[in-house]
Amino acid sequence: MELDGNCAGCQAVLGFVLFNQRWEWERAGTHMRRAVELDPKHPGKRGYLAMQMASQGKLEEALAEVDRGISIQPYQSTLHTIRSVVLCGLGRYEGSIAAASRAISFKRLRDSAWDWRAYSMFQLDRRKEGVMSYVHRLFENEAPAAETVISKGGVEAGLRWLLAKTGTEADRPARGVNRAHWKLLLGDPDGALEELKSAESIRHFELVYLAVNPAFRPLREHQEFKALLARMKLEHVME
């Protein structure tokens, strides 16, 4: 950036690092918007900006931005994943599932698309499908075993199976946001908050959507959840 302020890629990457790792939301947005101004036909830069907008609760603006990106490059899986994020935040769960499924159709191992598909499935009370979305994300080869667990013990057994499979100290931070959702579904909000703290320790990317993710609405009045959002400088999104 010091060498060339008109380098669109430099602007975009700097904005993404500020957004993802530093949680400097407004400064990140400034660089991302500048990247789009410099290179308006690049779909990925519009995707970056849409993510930043979504994290700030500007969901309709984010949807318009990601749709502009998709109009430029209709087959980029990441853009459809971002669209799934935004639609889930807007409460348009069927649309979110469709967007996630579209992303997965281009790249089956599109991890976060499976997550947002799961969030929307649970919001629609399609609980078994929600669990299996997580299974396909993390343990694709063990899907038949997970199906058996669920058929014998129900959705709760499937969630406990996922927790057991990801319970090592090495796994927990990287799976912290997932595990927080599973514990919340099992009626353990305190355990969910501990998992979110574990994710915070590595600044897990999915935390950037914490304030707009409907999966975590049950925690919104919890003081520790509010404190986490304050540390991330996201409390204004809840307001």
Secondary structure in CASP SS format (residue, H / E / C, confidence):
PFRMAT SS
TARGET T0000
AUTHOR 0000-0000-0000
METHOD secondary structure of the structure
MODEL  1
M C 1.00
E C 1.00
L C 1.00
D C 1.00
G C 1.00
N C 1.00
C C 1.00
A H 1.00
G H 1.00
C H 1.00
Q H 1.00
A H 1.00
V H 1.00
L H 1.00
G H 1.00
F H 1.00
V H 1.00
L H 1.00
F H 1.00
N H 1.00
Q H 1.00
R H 1.00
W C 1.00
E C 1.00
W H 1.00
E H 1.00
R H 1.00
A H 1.00
G H 1.00
T H 1.00
H H 1.00
M H 1.00
R H 1.00
R H 1.00
A H 1.00
V H 1.00
E H 1.00
L H 1.00
D C 1.00
P C 1.00
K C 1.00
H C 1.00
P H 1.00
G H 1.00
K H 1.00
R H 1.00
G H 1.00
Y H 1.00
L H 1.00
A H 1.00
M H 1.00
Q H 1.00
M H 1.00
A H 1.00
S H 1.00
Q C 1.00
G C 1.00
K C 1.00
L H 1.00
E H 1.00
E H 1.00
A H 1.00
L H 1.00
A H 1.00
E H 1.00
V H 1.00
D H 1.00
R H 1.00
G H 1.00
I H 1.00
S H 1.00
I H 1.00
Q C 1.00
P C 1.00
Y C 1.00
Q C 1.00
S H 1.00
T H 1.00
L H 1.00
H H 1.00
T H 1.00
I H 1.00
R H 1.00
S H 1.00
V H 1.00
V H 1.00
L H 1.00
C H 1.00
G H 1.00
L C 1.00
G C 1.00
R C 1.00
Y H 1.00
E H 1.00
G H 1.00
S H 1.00
I H 1.00
A H 1.00
A H 1.00
A H 1.00
S H 1.00
R H 1.00
A H 1.00
I H 1.00
S H 1.00
F H 1.00
K C 1.00
R C 1.00
L C 1.00
R C 1.00
D H 1.00
S H 1.00
A H 1.00
W H 1.00
D H 1.00
W H 1.00
R H 1.00
A H 1.00
Y H 1.00
S H 1.00
M H 1.00
F H 1.00
Q H 1.00
L C 1.00
D C 1.00
R C 1.00
R H 1.00
K H 1.00
E H 1.00
G H 1.00
V H 1.00
M H 1.00
S H 1.00
Y H 1.00
V H 1.00
H H 1.00
R H 1.00
L H 1.00
F C 1.00
E H 1.00
N H 1.00
E H 1.00
A H 1.00
P H 1.00
A H 1.00
A H 1.00
E H 1.00
T H 1.00
V H 1.00
I H 1.00
S H 1.00
K H 1.00
G H 1.00
G H 1.00
V H 1.00
E H 1.00
A H 1.00
G H 1.00
L H 1.00
R H 1.00
W H 1.00
L H 1.00
L H 1.00
A H 1.00
K H 1.00
T C 1.00
G C 1.00
T C 1.00
E C 1.00
A C 1.00
D C 1.00
R C 1.00
P C 1.00
A C 1.00
R C 1.00
G H 1.00
V H 1.00
N H 1.00
R H 1.00
A H 1.00
H H 1.00
W H 1.00
K H 1.00
L H 1.00
L H 1.00
L C 1.00
G C 1.00
D C 1.00
P H 1.00
D H 1.00
G H 1.00
A H 1.00
L H 1.00
E H 1.00
E H 1.00
L H 1.00
K H 1.00
S H 1.00
A H 1.00
E H 1.00
S C 1.00
I C 1.00
R C 1.00
H C 1.00
F H 1.00
E H 1.00
L H 1.00
V H 1.00
Y H 1.00
L C 1.00
A C 1.00
V C 1.00
N C 1.00
P H 1.00
A H 1.00
F H 1.00
R H 1.00
P H 1.00
L H 1.00
R C 1.00
E C 1.00
H C 1.00
Q H 1.00
E H 1.00
F H 1.00
K H 1.00
A H 1.00
L H 1.00
L H 1.00
A H 1.00
R H 1.00
M C 1.00
K C 1.00
L C 1.00
E H 1.00
H H 1.00
V H 1.00
M H 1.00
E C 1.00
END
